[in-house]
């Protein structure tokens, strides 16, 4: 599905940045204005997770659970059983990092449409270090039956994704980065849970990315174009369920792919794409992400560079992979 056929030479012009959390906060407020059944619960991180807009506007529909993430999701499940649409927020390191069993048993097993929002995901959390840099949430959540797993690419998409979550009847998990990240989508384009989006057409290699790494894929496509390689960029905001049709169509054309995620590659997004390809159209796939390593404390941009998650660093790996596997 074409989201926007970006001209790759334009992607770095007029660059604006905003945190995904800001988009979520606006989206939650709008969802609350549309539907009085939308409620919000937080684990003592109302400002950090940008739930404050909703809490200020609808104090009677906001519950401060405190530092009790296991209670956070179980109370949310109970409220959903009474017809409410609960959004529950914390840092991803704590939810789902600390309360995965409660999510599994009280939400997924009972198929409750609770909306779990994990903020501060990925290596770009920065100085908070490894304890707060949640890198394993994609694998944790995509293994759960009934769970929808989402990763917006920028703040505009996060806002639209939040509205879509409020209308979805399934359990949802959305991961959010902490830092301000580049905006590459436009407000006028429609977002739906489920589709993957073609952002740039190419015939030589598929760059399949999720979350904020999609911007790096677009910049990488520009660099590769200068190298004489036409890269197709597929943005996958819905990690589960995957848009099999769009992804398979791309890899059948290019016959080689790389995946990009700001998370552990073992069992994560890249593994999901590799599993899909192995069943329907096996091709060489290079997974870019965190490779069996904990995060570190540091400046977010320096950490992305160190762990090889910038377009320039990926470009070096890609050329070796491409020359060895492209037929």
C-alpha positions in Angstrom: 0.0 0.0 0.0 1.5 3.4 -1.0 1.6 5.7 1.9 3.7 8.3 0.1 6.1 7.7 -2.7 8.9 9.9 -1.3 11.5 11.4 -3.6 14.6 10.2 -1.8 16.5 13.4 -2.6 14.0 15.4 -0.5 14.0 13.4 2.7 16.6 15.5 4.6 15.1 18.9 3.5 13.2 21.1 6.0 13.7 18.5 8.7 11.6 18.9 11.9 11.8 16.8 15.0 9.4 16.0 17.8 9.1 13.2 20.3 6.8 10.3 19.6 5.4 10.9 23.1 4.1 14.3 22.1 2.1 12.7 19.3 0.7 10.1 21.6 -0.4 12.7 24.1 -2.3 14.6 21.5 -3.8 11.5 20.1 -5.0 10.3 23.5 -6.6 13.6 24.2 -8.4 13.5 20.9 -9.5 9.9 21.5 -10.9 11.0 24.9 -12.9 13.8 23.3 -14.3 11.4 20.7 -15.3 8.6 23.1 -16.2 9.0 26.7 -15.3 5.3 27.4 -11.6 6.1 26.8 -9.8 6.1 30.2 -6.1 6.6 31.1 -4.0 4.9 33.8 -0.4 5.6 34.6 2.4 4.3 36.9 3.7 7.6 38.3 5.0 8.9 35.0 2.2 11.1 33.8 4.4 13.9 32.4 7.1 11.6 31.0 4.7 9.5 29.0 2.7 12.7 27.9 -0.5 11.5 29.5 -0.8 14.8 31.3 -2.9 16.4 28.5 -5.6 13.8 29.0 -5.3 13.8 32.9 -5.8 17.6 33.0 -8.7 17.6 30.6 -10.5 14.5 32.0 -9.4 14.1 35.7 -12.4 11.9 36.4 -11.3 9.4 33.7 -7.6 9.3 34.8 -6.2 7.0 37.4 -2.7 7.3 39.0 -1.8 3.8 39.9 1.6 4.7 41.3 4.8 2.7 41.0 2.9 -0.6 40.6 3.1 -1.7 37.0 1.5 -5.1 37.7 -1.5 -3.4 39.2 -1.5 -1.0 36.2 -2.4 -3.6 33.6 -4.7 -5.7 35.9 -6.8 -2.7 36.8 -6.8 -1.8 33.1 -8.1 -5.3 32.2 -10.8 -5.0 34.8 -11.9 -1.6 33.4 -12.0 -3.0 29.9 -14.3 -5.8 31.2 -16.7 -3.1 32.2 -16.8 -1.5 28.7 -14.0 1.0 29.1 -11.1 1.6 26.7 -8.1 1.8 28.9 -4.7 3.2 27.9 -2.0 2.3 30.3 1.4 3.9 30.2 4.8 3.5 31.8 8.4 3.1 30.6 8.7 0.1 28.4 11.4 -1.3 30.7 8.7 -1.7 33.3 5.7 -2.3 31.2 6.0 -4.9 29.6 9.4 -5.4 31.2 8.1 -5.9 34.7 4.5 -7.0 34.2 4.6 -9.4 31.2 2.9 -12.2 33.1 0.0 -10.0 34.1 -0.4 -8.8 30.5 -0.3 -12.4 29.3 -2.9 -13.7 31.8 -5.3 -10.8 32.5 -5.3 -9.1 29.1 -4.3 -11.5 26.3 -5.8 -14.7 27.7 -9.1 -12.9 28.2 -8.7 -11.0 24.9 -9.3 -7.6 26.6 -8.8 -4.5 24.4 -6.3 -2.8 26.8 -3.9 -0.3 25.1 -0.4 -0.7 26.5 2.0 2.1 25.7 5.7 1.6 26.5 7.7 4.8 26.5 11.4 5.2 26.4 12.0 2.2 24.3 15.2 1.6 22.3 18.9 2.6 22.7 18.2 6.3 22.2 16.9 6.7 25.7 20.5 7.8 26.3 21.9 8.7 29.7 19.5 6.5 31.7 21.5 3.5 30.6 20.8 -0.2 30.1 18.3 -0.6 32.9 15.9 1.8 31.2 16.7 1.1 27.5 14.1 -1.5 26.7 15.3 -3.5 23.7 13.4 -6.8 24.2 9.8 -5.5 24.1 9.1 -6.5 20.5 10.0 -10.1 21.0 8.1 -10.2 24.4 4.9 -8.8 22.9 4.8 -10.4 19.5 4.8 -13.8 21.0 1.6 -13.2 22.9 -1.6 -14.5 21.3 -4.2 -11.8 20.5 -1.7 -8.9 21.0 -1.2 -6.3 18.3 2.3 -4.8 18.2 2.9 -1.3 16.9 5.8 1.1 16.4 5.1 4.5 15.0 7.7 6.2 12.7 7.3 9.7 13.9 5.1 11.9 16.1 2.4 12.5 13.5 2.0 8.8 13.0 2.0 8.2 16.8 -0.9 10.6 17.1 -2.9 8.9 14.3 -2.0 5.4 15.6 -3.3 6.3 19.1 -6.7 7.2 17.6 -6.7 4.0 15.6 -5.9 2.0 18.8 -8.9 3.5 20.6 -11.1 2.1 17.9 -9.4 -1.3 17.7 -11.1 -4.2 19.6 -7.9 -6.1 20.3 -5.1 -5.8 22.9 -2.5 -3.4 21.6 1.1 -2.5 22.5 2.7 0.6 21.1 6.4 1.4 21.7 7.6 5.0 21.9 11.1 6.5 21.8 12.1 9.1 24.3 14.0 11.6 22.1 12.7 14.0 19.5 13.0 12.2 16.2 12.6 13.3 12.5 9.1 13.8 11.1 8.8 12.2 7.7 5.0 11.6 7.4 2.3 14.1 6.7 -0.9 14.8 8.7 -3.2 14.4 5.6 -2.3 10.8 5.0 -4.6 8.2 6.5 -3.2 5.6 8.9 -4.6 2.2 9.6 -3.5 -0.6 11.9 -2.2 -3.5 9.7 -0.8 -2.2 6.4 2.9 -1.8 5.7 3.6 1.3 3.6 5.7 1.8 0.5 7.7 5.0 1.0 10.2 4.7 -1.9 10.2 2.5 -4.9 13.3 0.6 -5.9 14.4 -2.6 -7.6 17.8 -3.6 -6.2 17.2 -4.2 -2.4 14.3 -3.9 0.1 14.9 -1.8 3.2 12.2 -3.0 5.6 12.1 -0.8 8.7 9.9 -0.2 11.8 9.6 2.7 14.2 12.0 5.6 14.1 14.5 3.5 12.1 12.4 4.1 9.0 13.9 7.6 8.8 17.3 6.0 8.8 16.1 3.7 6.0 15.0 6.7 3.9 18.4 8.5 4.4 20.1 5.2 3.6 18.1 4.9 0.4 19.4 8.4 -0.6 23.0 7.3 0.1 22.6 4.1 -1.9 21.1 6.0 -4.8 24.4 7.9 -5.0 26.1 4.5 -5.1 24.0 3.3 -8.0 21.7 1.1 -5.9 17.9 1.7 -6.1 16.5 0.8 -2.7 12.8 0.1 -2.0 11.8 1.4 1.5 8.9 -0.4 3.3 7.7 1.1 6.6 6.2 -1.4 8.9 4.4 0.4 11.8 2.3 -2.8 12.5 4.8 -5.4 13.6 2.1 -7.9 14.4 0.1 -8.8 12.4 2.5 -8.3 9.5 1.3 -7.1 6.2 2.5 -10.2 4.3 1.3 -9.1 0.9 3.2 -5.8 0.8 6.4 -7.3 2.3 6.5 -10.4 0.0 5.7 -8.3 -3.1 8.8 -6.2 -2.3 11.2 -9.0 -1.6 10.1 -11.0 -4.6 11.1 -8.1 -6.7 14.4 -7.3 -5.2 15.4 -10.8 -4.0 17.5 -9.3 -1.1 16.6 -7.3 2.0 17.7 -5.7 5.2 15.6 -5.1 8.3 16.1 -2.1 10.6 14.9 -1.8 14.2 16.0 -0.1 17.4 15.7 -3.3 19.4 17.2 -6.7 19.9 17.3 -8.5 16.6 17.0 -11.9 18.3 13.4 -12.7 18.1 12.4 -9.1 17.2 11.2 -7.4 14.1 13.9 -8.7 11.9 13.2 -12.2 13.0 9.5 -11.7 12.2 10.4 -10.7 8.6 12.9 -13.5 8.3 10.3 -16.0 9.5 7.8 -14.7 6.9 10.4 -14.9 4.1 11.5 -18.4 5.0 8.0 -19.7 4.7 7.0 -18.0 1.4 10.1 -16.7 -0.4 13.5 -17.4 1.2 16.1 -14.7 0.3 19.3 -13.3 1.9 18.3 -10.9 4.8 20.6 -8.8 6.9 19.1 -7.8 10.3 20.2 -4.4 11.6 19.5 -3.7 15.3 21.0 -4.5 18.7 22.9 -7.8 18.4 22.7 -9.6 21.8 24.0 -6.7 23.8 22.7 -4.5 26.6 22.5 -0.7 26.1 24.9 1.8 27.7 24.7 5.3 29.1 25.5 8.1 26.7 24.3 10.8 24.3 21.5 9.3 22.2 23.1 10.1 18.9 26.4 8.8 20.0 24.7 5.5 21.1 23.0 5.1 17.7 26.4 5.6 16.1 28.2 3.2 18.4 25.6 0.4 17.9 25.6 0.9 14.1 22.1 2.2 13.8 22.7 5.3 11.7 22.4 5.4 7.9 26.1 6.0 7.3 27.1 3.0 9.5 24.4 0.7 8.0 25.7 1.7 4.5 29.1 0.2 5.2 27.6 -3.2 6.3 25.1 -3.2 3.5 27.7 -2.9 0.7 29.5 -6.0 1.9 26.2 -7.9 2.3 24.9 -6.7 -1.0 28.0 -7.6 -3.1 28.1 -11.0 -1.5 24.5 -11.9 -2.0 23.0 -10.0 -4.9 22.5 -12.2 -7.9 
